[in-house]
Structures are given as structure tokens and as C-alpha cells.
Amino acid sequence: MKKWLYLLLFSDYLCIIVGILTIYVLGYAEVYLVVALGVVAVVTGLCVYNTNEFRYKLAPTKKAIIYADITNYKLLLLHYGKRKARRLASLINDSLFFNLKRGCINRKGSNQYSVLFEYRTKNEITNYIEKVSEEVSCLLNDGGVHIILKFGIQMCYEDDYETNETKAEIACIKAKSKSSPVYYFYDDEEFEKLLKSKK
């Protein structure tokens, strides 16, 4: 969208240049027409841009539970000691909090976090996780143990917080069982298949 705005602004400057040249070719009367067209182009571009922003902000927010787990926390304890491991867990909590635009965080023990995430588009969830993961990856640069942070996500179609959080935790366990991806969305059908396979 910003690219179109820049193009509209560029077209405005182009109209002004054309208007100046028109002074020498056609006279002053046509200049006002060209400048007016340029102003219309700018105003139209700004209105379209602001309207889309306005619609986005007015869109109703949805909720999701993001369950995060430091999967190698015990290894961090052994390698760095209790004090530094707790400090790292606290810094991860800060990253989850400061990157959260709408919602709240509930810390679950020393190495797990439950985030109530309010969003308008699904991309906001993945962008949030990617941003946090990027920051967490920079916490340790001594060439030692890397922090492994996994996420489980449950879209809240119902208001039962505990059930949604449990499903997000299950999705996080699923993400922990794989080398990738970093996050996993809870799937009812897949979970039912898993339960049947264990019977």
C-alpha cells in the first residue's frame, strides 16, 4: 500500500513540473488545472491509505492462546547455573511482554508462559512469535548452549480459557516433539487420531 502512496506522491510532483512547463507553452490558465489535478491525486492517495488503516483498526479483535516453553531449561540450569538460567527465563518473559500489543501474559512456573493474544489477522500471531524467537536467539552468544523456545497456539473460538490453554499446551508439546517448526497450531482432528492410536 505504501508503494502506491509513493507513486501517487511522485505523480503529484510530476504534475507540478508539467505545470511549470505549461506556463511557457500554453499560458497561465492551464497551470491551475494541472496543479489542481496534482492536489487531487495526493488527497485521493492519502484518503485511500487512511481509510484502509481506519478499517483495520475498527476490525474486531479475536483471541488466541500462545503457550511457550523453554524446552532445554534443565540443560541451561546445568550449563549456566540457577541464577543465570532464571535470568534468561525472565528476559524471555520480558520479550513476550514488550512485543505484545494487545493481551496479557501468565507465567507458568520457571520455564513456561501462557499468552492471551488479541489479533485481527493470523499473520500477527506468526509475526509475534518470529519477533520473540529472533530476540531470544540473541540472548546467548558465547557459543555454548542455545535456548530452544517452542510455541503452541490455540485459536479461541470459545470463551473457556482453561480448555483453550490446555489445547495450546498440547500443541506446544507437539512442537517440542519435532525439530521444526518453532510453533504448532492445535488441531482437534489430529489430537483425536492421536488418542485413538494410544487406545
C-alpha positions in Angstrom: 0.0 0.0 0.0 2.8 2.4 0.8 4.3 1.8 -2.7 1.1 3.1 -4.2 1.2 6.1 -2.0 4.7 6.9 -3.1 3.7 6.5 -6.7 0.8 9.0 -6.1 3.1 11.5 -4.5 5.6 11.1 -7.4 2.8 11.7 -9.8 2.0 14.9 -7.9 5.5 16.2 -8.3 5.4 15.3 -12.0 2.2 17.3 -12.4 3.8 20.4 -10.8 6.8 20.1 -13.2 4.4 19.8 -16.1 2.5 22.8 -14.8 5.7 25.0 -14.7 6.5 24.0 -18.3 2.9 24.9 -19.3 3.5 28.5 -18.2 5.8 28.9 -21.2 3.9 26.9 -23.7 0.1 27.4 -23.1 -0.1 30.3 -20.6 -1.2 30.6 -17.0 -4.8 29.3 -17.3 -3.8 25.7 -17.8 -1.4 25.8 -14.8 -4.3 25.9 -12.3 -5.8 22.8 -13.9 -2.6 20.8 -13.7 -1.9 21.8 -10.1 -5.5 21.0 -9.1 -5.1 17.5 -10.6 -1.9 17.1 -8.7 -3.6 18.0 -5.4 -6.5 15.7 -6.1 -4.0 12.8 -6.7 -2.3 13.4 -3.3 -5.6 13.8 -1.4 -7.0 10.6 -3.0 -3.9 8.6 -2.2 -3.9 9.8 1.5 -7.6 9.1 1.8 -7.3 5.5 0.5 -4.3 4.9 2.8 -6.0 6.3 5.9 -9.3 4.5 5.1 -7.6 1.1 5.0 -5.8 1.9 8.3 -9.1 3.0 9.8 -10.9 -0.2 8.7 -8.0 -2.3 10.1 -8.3 -0.6 13.5 -12.0 -0.9 13.6 -11.9 -4.7 12.8 -13.0 -6.7 15.8 -10.1 -8.5 17.6 -10.0 -12.2 18.0 -8.2 -14.2 20.7 -5.7 -16.9 20.8 -3.6 -18.7 23.5 0.1 -19.0 22.8 1.8 -21.4 25.1 5.6 -21.0 25.2 8.1 -23.5 26.7 11.9 -23.3 27.1 12.4 -27.0 26.1 16.0 -27.2 27.2 15.7 -25.3 30.5 17.3 -28.2 32.5 20.3 -28.0 30.2 20.5 -24.3 30.8 20.5 -24.9 34.5 23.3 -27.4 34.3 25.4 -25.3 31.9 24.9 -21.8 33.4 23.6 -22.4 36.9 20.3 -21.5 38.5 20.9 -17.7 38.7 21.7 -17.2 35.1 19.0 -19.7 33.9 16.4 -17.8 35.9 17.7 -14.5 34.5 17.4 -15.8 30.9 13.8 -17.0 31.7 13.0 -13.6 33.0 14.4 -11.9 29.8 12.2 -14.2 27.7 9.2 -13.1 29.7 10.2 -9.5 29.0 10.4 -10.2 25.3 7.0 -11.9 25.3 5.6 -8.9 27.1 7.1 -6.0 25.3 6.3 -7.4 21.9 2.7 -7.9 22.9 0.4 -5.1 21.6 -2.9 -6.5 23.0 -3.3 -9.2 25.6 -1.6 -10.4 28.8 0.9 -13.0 30.0 0.7 -15.6 32.7 3.9 -17.2 33.7 3.6 -20.9 34.3 6.4 -22.0 36.5 10.1 -21.3 35.8 10.2 -22.0 32.0 6.6 -21.9 30.6 4.4 -19.0 29.6 0.8 -18.6 28.6 0.0 -15.6 26.4 -3.5 -14.4 25.8 -3.0 -12.8 22.4 -5.5 -10.5 20.8 -5.2 -10.3 17.0 -7.0 -9.1 13.8 -5.1 -11.2 11.3 -3.5 -14.6 11.7 -0.2 -13.1 10.4 0.0 -11.1 13.6 0.4 -14.3 15.6 3.3 -15.7 13.5 5.0 -12.3 13.3 4.9 -12.0 17.1 6.4 -15.5 17.5 9.1 -14.8 14.9 10.0 -11.5 16.6 10.3 -13.1 20.0 12.3 -16.0 18.7 14.7 -13.6 17.0 15.3 -11.7 20.2 15.6 -14.9 22.3 18.2 -16.3 19.8 20.4 -13.2 20.6 20.4 -13.7 24.4 23.3 -16.1 24.3 26.2 -15.6 22.0 29.0 -17.3 23.9 29.0 -20.4 21.6 27.6 -22.5 24.4 24.0 -23.8 24.8 21.3 -22.3 22.6 17.9 -21.5 24.0 15.2 -23.6 22.4 11.8 -21.9 22.8 8.7 -23.7 21.3 5.2 -22.4 20.9 1.8 -24.0 20.8 -1.2 -22.0 19.5 -4.9 -22.5 20.1 -7.4 -20.2 18.4 -10.1 -19.2 21.0 -13.4 -20.0 19.3 -15.0 -20.4 22.7 -14.5 -18.4 26.0 -13.4 -21.4 28.1 -9.9 -20.2 28.9 -8.7 -23.3 30.7 -9.7 -25.6 27.8 -8.0 -23.3 25.3 -4.9 -23.1 27.4 -4.8 -26.9 27.7 -5.1 -27.2 23.9 -2.3 -24.6 23.4 -0.1 -26.6 25.8 -0.8 -29.8 23.8 0.2 -28.0 20.6 3.4 -26.9 22.3 4.2 -30.5 23.3 3.6 -31.4 19.6 6.0 -28.6 18.5 8.6 -29.9 21.1 8.5 -33.3 19.5 9.8 -32.0 16.2 13.0 -30.3 15.3 10.9 -27.7 13.4 8.8 -25.7 13.2 9.1 -23.4 16.2 5.3 -23.2 16.6 2.4 -25.5 16.1 -1.3 -24.8 15.8 -3.6 -27.1 17.7 -5.7 -29.5 15.5 -8.7 -31.3 17.0 -8.8 -34.0 14.3 -5.1 -34.8 14.7 -5.5 -34.9 18.5 -8.4 -37.3 18.3 -6.3 -39.6 16.0 -3.5 -39.5 18.5 -5.9 -40.5 21.3 -7.3 -43.4 19.2 -3.8 -44.7 18.4 -2.9 -44.9 22.1 -6.0 -46.9 23.0 
